[in-house]
Amino acid sequence: MSEIVTPYERLGGSATVDEIVASFYERIVADPDLSPFFAHTDMAHMMSMQREYVATAMGGPGNWSPDRLREAHAGRGIQGPQFARFLEIFIETLRDRGLDDDDIESILNRMAIASTDVLSSPTETG
């Protein structure tokens, strides 16, 4: 019986996650549609949280929870188009890092579960 190897393990573990997140946030803060959402954000903290989240989405260690995700995004006014752009940039980053479509799909499927914890409800955006 063979042991299942997660994308996290197969692709290089925490070093790979660090590289992905650094490259990803370089792109995010350069994007005119998304950079305003990060204007008053402690980016070191944000990247630390994102490393944990991405590691978990890749099947590695992590301690994120839906409650933490909801709390971090509450009141930010993030809607579908911004979330879609965020994911588009994330996919570009993963492809540029050499991940294949199966790995990308696996990671995105895990991340999709949390989309409702990131998106603002209509009452939050006023």
CNS distance restraints for C-alpha pairs under 8 A (distance, minus, plus):
assign (resid   5 and name CA) (resid   9 and name CA) 6.24 0.50 0.50
assign (resid   5 and name CA) (resid  10 and name CA) 6.35 0.50 0.50
assign (resid   6 and name CA) (resid  10 and name CA) 6.16 0.50 0.50
assign (resid   6 and name CA) (resid  58 and name CA) 6.74 0.50 0.50
assign (resid   6 and name CA) (resid  59 and name CA) 5.36 0.50 0.50
assign (resid   6 and name CA) (resid  60 and name CA) 7.20 0.50 0.50
assign (resid   7 and name CA) (resid  11 and name CA) 5.66 0.50 0.50
assign (resid   7 and name CA) (resid  58 and name CA) 5.37 0.50 0.50
assign (resid   7 and name CA) (resid  59 and name CA) 6.40 0.50 0.50
assign (resid   7 and name CA) (resid 103 and name CA) 6.47 0.50 0.50
assign (resid   8 and name CA) (resid  12 and name CA) 6.40 0.50 0.50
assign (resid   8 and name CA) (resid  13 and name CA) 4.92 0.50 0.50
assign (resid   8 and name CA) (resid  14 and name CA) 7.68 0.50 0.50
assign (resid   8 and name CA) (resid  17 and name CA) 7.89 0.50 0.50
assign (resid   8 and name CA) (resid  55 and name CA) 6.51 0.50 0.50
assign (resid   8 and name CA) (resid  58 and name CA) 4.86 0.50 0.50
assign (resid   8 and name CA) (resid  59 and name CA) 5.60 0.50 0.50
assign (resid   8 and name CA) (resid  60 and name CA) 5.28 0.50 0.50
assign (resid   9 and name CA) (resid  13 and name CA) 5.08 0.50 0.50
assign (resid   9 and name CA) (resid  59 and name CA) 7.97 0.50 0.50
assign (resid   9 and name CA) (resid  60 and name CA) 7.14 0.50 0.50
assign (resid  11 and name CA) (resid  16 and name CA) 6.67 0.50 0.50
assign (resid  12 and name CA) (resid  16 and name CA) 5.22 0.50 0.50
assign (resid  12 and name CA) (resid  17 and name CA) 7.92 0.50 0.50
assign (resid  13 and name CA) (resid  17 and name CA) 6.44 0.50 0.50
assign (resid  13 and name CA) (resid  55 and name CA) 7.74 0.50 0.50
assign (resid  13 and name CA) (resid  60 and name CA) 7.41 0.50 0.50
assign (resid  14 and name CA) (resid  18 and name CA) 6.04 0.50 0.50
assign (resid  14 and name CA) (resid  55 and name CA) 7.18 0.50 0.50
assign (resid  15 and name CA) (resid  19 and name CA) 6.37 0.50 0.50
assign (resid  16 and name CA) (resid  20 and name CA) 6.14 0.50 0.50
assign (resid  17 and name CA) (resid  21 and name CA) 6.10 0.50 0.50
assign (resid  17 and name CA) (resid  51 and name CA) 6.14 0.50 0.50
assign (resid  17 and name CA) (resid  54 and name CA) 6.76 0.50 0.50
assign (resid  17 and name CA) (resid  55 and name CA) 6.24 0.50 0.50
assign (resid  18 and name CA) (resid  22 and name CA) 6.11 0.50 0.50
assign (resid  18 and name CA) (resid  51 and name CA) 6.37 0.50 0.50
assign (resid  19 and name CA) (resid  23 and name CA) 6.14 0.50 0.50
assign (resid  20 and name CA) (resid  24 and name CA) 5.92 0.50 0.50
assign (resid  20 and name CA) (resid  93 and name CA) 6.67 0.50 0.50
assign (resid  20 and name CA) (resid  94 and name CA) 6.89 0.50 0.50
assign (resid  20 and name CA) (resid  97 and name CA) 7.14 0.50 0.50
assign (resid  21 and name CA) (resid  25 and name CA) 6.10 0.50 0.50
assign (resid  21 and name CA) (resid  47 and name CA) 6.66 0.50 0.50
assign (resid  21 and name CA) (resid  50 and name CA) 6.89 0.50 0.50
assign (resid  21 and name CA) (resid  51 and name CA) 6.18 0.50 0.50
assign (resid  21 and name CA) (resid  54 and name CA) 7.88 0.50 0.50
assign (resid  22 and name CA) (resid  26 and name CA) 6.31 0.50 0.50
assign (resid  22 and name CA) (resid  47 and name CA) 7.46 0.50 0.50
assign (resid  23 and name CA) (resid  27 and name CA) 6.52 0.50 0.50
assign (resid  23 and name CA) (resid  93 and name CA) 6.78 0.50 0.50
assign (resid  24 and name CA) (resid  28 and name CA) 6.23 0.50 0.50
assign (resid  24 and name CA) (resid  89 and name CA) 7.01 0.50 0.50
assign (resid  24 and name CA) (resid  90 and name CA) 6.18 0.50 0.50
assign (resid  24 and name CA) (resid  93 and name CA) 5.82 0.50 0.50
assign (resid  25 and name CA) (resid  29 and name CA) 6.04 0.50 0.50
assign (resid  25 and name CA) (resid  47 and name CA) 7.64 0.50 0.50
assign (resid  26 and name CA) (resid  30 and name CA) 6.37 0.50 0.50
assign (resid  27 and name CA) (resid  31 and name CA) 6.20 0.50 0.50
assign (resid  27 and name CA) (resid  89 and name CA) 7.11 0.50 0.50
assign (resid  28 and name CA) (resid  34 and name CA) 6.16 0.50 0.50
assign (resid  28 and name CA) (resid  35 and name CA) 6.12 0.50 0.50
assign (resid  28 and name CA) (resid  86 and name CA) 7.44 0.50 0.50
assign (resid  28 and name CA) (resid  89 and name CA) 7.26 0.50 0.50
assign (resid  29 and name CA) (resid  34 and name CA) 6.85 0.50 0.50
assign (resid  29 and name CA) (resid  35 and name CA) 4.53 0.50 0.50
assign (resid  29 and name CA) (resid  38 and name CA) 7.12 0.50 0.50
assign (resid  30 and name CA) (resid  35 and name CA) 6.37 0.50 0.50
assign (resid  31 and name CA) (resid  35 and name CA) 5.61 0.50 0.50
assign (resid  32 and name CA) (resid  36 and name CA) 7.35 0.50 0.50
assign (resid  33 and name CA) (resid  82 and name CA) 7.28 0.50 0.50
assign (resid  34 and name CA) (resid  38 and name CA) 7.30 0.50 0.50
assign (resid  34 and name CA) (resid  82 and name CA) 6.76 0.50 0.50
assign (resid  34 and name CA) (resid  85 and name CA) 7.83 0.50 0.50
assign (resid  34 and name CA) (resid  86 and name CA) 7.46 0.50 0.50
assign (resid  35 and name CA) (resid  39 and name CA) 6.39 0.50 0.50
assign (resid  37 and name CA) (resid  76 and name CA) 7.19 0.50 0.50
assign (resid  38 and name CA) (resid  43 and name CA) 7.80 0.50 0.50
assign (resid  41 and name CA) (resid  46 and name CA) 7.25 0.50 0.50
assign (resid  42 and name CA) (resid  46 and name CA) 6.15 0.50 0.50
assign (resid  43 and name CA) (resid  47 and name CA) 5.88 0.50 0.50
assign (resid  44 and name CA) (resid  48 and name CA) 6.19 0.50 0.50
assign (resid  45 and name CA) (resid  49 and name CA) 6.25 0.50 0.50
assign (resid  46 and name CA) (resid  50 and name CA) 6.08 0.50 0.50
assign (resid  47 and name CA) (resid  51 and name CA) 5.98 0.50 0.50
assign (resid  48 and name CA) (resid  52 and name CA) 6.51 0.50 0.50
assign (resid  49 and name CA) (resid  53 and name CA) 6.27 0.50 0.50
assign (resid  50 and name CA) (resid  54 and name CA) 5.92 0.50 0.50
assign (resid  51 and name CA) (resid  55 and name CA) 5.94 0.50 0.50
assign (resid  52 and name CA) (resid  56 and name CA) 6.23 0.50 0.50
assign (resid  52 and name CA) (resid  61 and name CA) 7.45 0.50 0.50
assign (resid  52 and name CA) (resid  62 and name CA) 5.14 0.50 0.50
assign (resid  52 and name CA) (resid  63 and name CA) 6.96 0.50 0.50
assign (resid  52 and name CA) (resid  64 and name CA) 6.94 0.50 0.50
assign (resid  53 and name CA) (resid  57 and name CA) 6.18 0.50 0.50
assign (resid  53 and name CA) (resid  62 and name CA) 6.57 0.50 0.50
assign (resid  53 and name CA) (resid  63 and name CA) 7.84 0.50 0.50
assign (resid  53 and name CA) (resid  64 and name CA) 6.19 0.50 0.50
assign (resid  54 and name CA) (resid  58 and name CA) 6.10 0.50 0.50
assign (resid  55 and name CA) (resid  59 and name CA) 6.43 0.50 0.50
assign (resid  55 and name CA) (resid  60 and name CA) 4.92 0.50 0.50
assign (resid  55 and name CA) (resid  61 and name CA) 6.12 0.50 0.50
assign (resid  55 and name CA) (resid  62 and name CA) 6.34 0.50 0.50
assign (resid  56 and name CA) (resid  60 and name CA) 4.83 0.50 0.50
assign (resid  56 and name CA) (resid  61 and name CA) 5.52 0.50 0.50
assign (resid  56 and name CA) (resid  62 and name CA) 5.03 0.50 0.50
assign (resid  56 and name CA) (resid  63 and name CA) 7.74 0.50 0.50
assign (resid  56 and name CA) (resid  64 and name CA) 7.84 0.50 0.50
assign (resid  57 and name CA) (resid 107 and name CA) 5.24 0.50 0.50
assign (resid  57 and name CA) (resid 108 and name CA) 7.62 0.50 0.50
assign (resid  57 and name CA) (resid 110 and name CA) 5.43 0.50 0.50
assign (resid  57 and name CA) (resid 111 and name CA) 6.17 0.50 0.50
assign (resid  58 and name CA) (resid 106 and name CA) 7.66 0.50 0.50
assign (resid  58 and name CA) (resid 107 and name CA) 5.51 0.50 0.50
assign (resid  64 and name CA) (resid  68 and name CA) 6.58 0.50 0.50
assign (resid  64 and name CA) (resid  69 and name CA) 7.32 0.50 0.50
assign (resid  65 and name CA) (resid  69 and name CA) 6.27 0.50 0.50
assign (resid  66 and name CA) (resid  70 and name CA) 6.04 0.50 0.50
assign (resid  66 and name CA) (resid 114 and name CA) 6.75 0.50 0.50
assign (resid  66 and name CA) (resid 117 and name CA) 6.22 0.50 0.50
assign (resid  67 and name CA) (resid  71 and name CA) 6.10 0.50 0.50
assign (resid  67 and name CA) (resid 117 and name CA) 7.74 0.50 0.50
assign (resid  68 and name CA) (resid  72 and name CA) 6.08 0.50 0.50
assign (resid  69 and name CA) (resid  73 and name CA) 6.32 0.50 0.50
assign (resid  69 and name CA) (resid 114 and name CA) 7.84 0.50 0.50
assign (resid  69 and name CA) (resid 117 and name CA) 5.91 0.50 0.50
assign (resid  69 and name CA) (resid 118 and name CA) 6.56 0.50 0.50
assign (resid  70 and name CA) (resid  74 and name CA) 5.77 0.50 0.50
assign (resid  70 and name CA) (resid 117 and name CA) 4.62 0.50 0.50
assign (resid  70 and name CA) (resid 118 and name CA) 5.92 0.50 0.50
assign (resid  73 and name CA) (resid  78 and name CA) 7.77 0.50 0.50
assign (resid  73 and name CA) (resid 117 and name CA) 7.51 0.50 0.50
assign (resid  73 and name CA) (resid 118 and name CA) 5.50 0.50 0.50
assign (resid  73 and name CA) (resid 119 and name CA) 7.48 0.50 0.50
assign (resid  73 and name CA) (resid 120 and name CA) 7.65 0.50 0.50
assign (resid  74 and name CA) (resid 118 and name CA) 7.54 0.50 0.50
assign (resid  74 and name CA) (resid 120 and name CA) 6.65 0.50 0.50
assign (resid  74 and name CA) (resid 124 and name CA) 7.77 0.50 0.50
assign (resid  75 and name CA) (resid 120 and name CA) 6.67 0.50 0.50
assign (resid  75 and name CA) (resid 124 and name CA) 5.63 0.50 0.50
assign (resid  75 and name CA) (resid 125 and name CA) 7.13 0.50 0.50
assign (resid  76 and name CA) (resid 120 and name CA) 7.01 0.50 0.50
assign (resid  76 and name CA) (resid 125 and name CA) 7.98 0.50 0.50
assign (resid  77 and name CA) (resid 119 and name CA) 7.36 0.50 0.50
assign (resid  77 and name CA) (resid 120 and name CA) 5.28 0.50 0.50
assign (resid  77 and name CA) (resid 124 and name CA) 6.62 0.50 0.50
assign (resid  77 and name CA) (resid 125 and name CA) 5.22 0.50 0.50
assign (resid  78 and name CA) (resid  82 and name CA) 6.15 0.50 0.50
assign (resid  78 and name CA) (resid  83 and name CA) 6.77 0.50 0.50
assign (resid  78 and name CA) (resid 118 and name CA) 7.06 0.50 0.50
assign (resid  78 and name CA) (resid 119 and name CA) 5.15 0.50 0.50
assign (resid  78 and name CA) (resid 120 and name CA) 5.33 0.50 0.50
assign (resid  79 and name CA) (resid  83 and name CA) 6.25 0.50 0.50
assign (resid  79 and name CA) (resid 119 and name CA) 5.45 0.50 0.50
assign (resid  79 and name CA) (resid 120 and name CA) 6.08 0.50 0.50
assign (resid  80 and name CA) (resid  84 and name CA) 5.99 0.50 0.50
assign (resid  80 and name CA) (resid 119 and name CA) 6.97 0.50 0.50
assign (resid  81 and name CA) (resid  85 and name CA) 6.20 0.50 0.50
assign (resid  82 and name CA) (resid  86 and name CA) 6.12 0.50 0.50
assign (resid  83 and name CA) (resid  87 and name CA) 6.24 0.50 0.50
assign (resid  83 and name CA) (resid 119 and name CA) 7.37 0.50 0.50
assign (resid  84 and name CA) (resid  88 and name CA) 6.10 0.50 0.50
assign (resid  85 and name CA) (resid  89 and name CA) 6.23 0.50 0.50
assign (resid  86 and name CA) (resid  90 and name CA) 6.21 0.50 0.50
assign (resid  87 and name CA) (resid  91 and name CA) 6.04 0.50 0.50
assign (resid  88 and name CA) (resid  92 and name CA) 6.26 0.50 0.50
assign (resid  89 and name CA) (resid  93 and name CA) 6.13 0.50 0.50
assign (resid  90 and name CA) (resid  94 and name CA) 6.23 0.50 0.50
assign (resid  91 and name CA) (resid  95 and name CA) 6.12 0.50 0.50
assign (resid  91 and name CA) (resid 104 and name CA) 7.03 0.50 0.50
assign (resid  92 and name CA) (resid  96 and name CA) 6.05 0.50 0.50
assign (resid  93 and name CA) (resid  97 and name CA) 6.20 0.50 0.50
assign (resid  94 and name CA) (resid  98 and name CA) 6.49 0.50 0.50
assign (resid  94 and name CA) (resid  99 and name CA) 5.59 0.50 0.50
assign (resid  94 and name CA) (resid 104 and name CA) 6.94 0.50 0.50
assign (resid  95 and name CA) (resid  99 and name CA) 5.27 0.50 0.50
assign (resid  95 and name CA) (resid 100 and name CA) 6.87 0.50 0.50
assign (resid  95 and name CA) (resid 104 and name CA) 7.92 0.50 0.50
assign (resid  99 and name CA) (resid 103 and name CA) 6.15 0.50 0.50
assign (resid  99 and name CA) (resid 104 and name CA) 6.49 0.50 0.50
assign (resid 100 and name CA) (resid 104 and name CA) 6.27 0.50 0.50
assign (resid 101 and name CA) (resid 105 and name CA) 5.96 0.50 0.50
assign (resid 102 and name CA) (resid 106 and name CA) 6.14 0.50 0.50
assign (resid 103 and name CA) (resid 107 and name CA) 6.21 0.50 0.50
assign (resid 104 and name CA) (resid 108 and name CA) 6.07 0.50 0.50
assign (resid 105 and name CA) (resid 109 and name CA) 5.98 0.50 0.50
assign (resid 106 and name CA) (resid 110 and name CA) 6.51 0.50 0.50
assign (resid 107 and name CA) (resid 111 and name CA) 6.29 0.50 0.50
assign (resid 108 and name CA) (resid 112 and name CA) 5.88 0.50 0.50
assign (resid 109 and name CA) (resid 113 and name CA) 6.92 0.50 0.50
assign (resid 110 and name CA) (resid 114 and name CA) 7.78 0.50 0.50
assign (resid 111 and name CA) (resid 115 and name CA) 7.00 0.50 0.50
assign (resid 114 and name CA) (resid 118 and name CA) 6.72 0.50 0.50
assign (resid 115 and name CA) (resid 119 and name CA) 6.25 0.50 0.50
assign (resid 116 and name CA) (resid 120 and name CA) 7.96 0.50 0.50
assign (resid 120 and name CA) (resid 124 and name CA) 5.90 0.50 0.50
assign (resid 120 and name CA) (resid 125 and name CA) 6.78 0.50 0.50
assign (resid 121 and name CA) (resid 125 and name CA) 6.87 0.50 0.50
assign (resid 122 and name CA) (resid 126 and name CA) 6.41 0.50 0.50
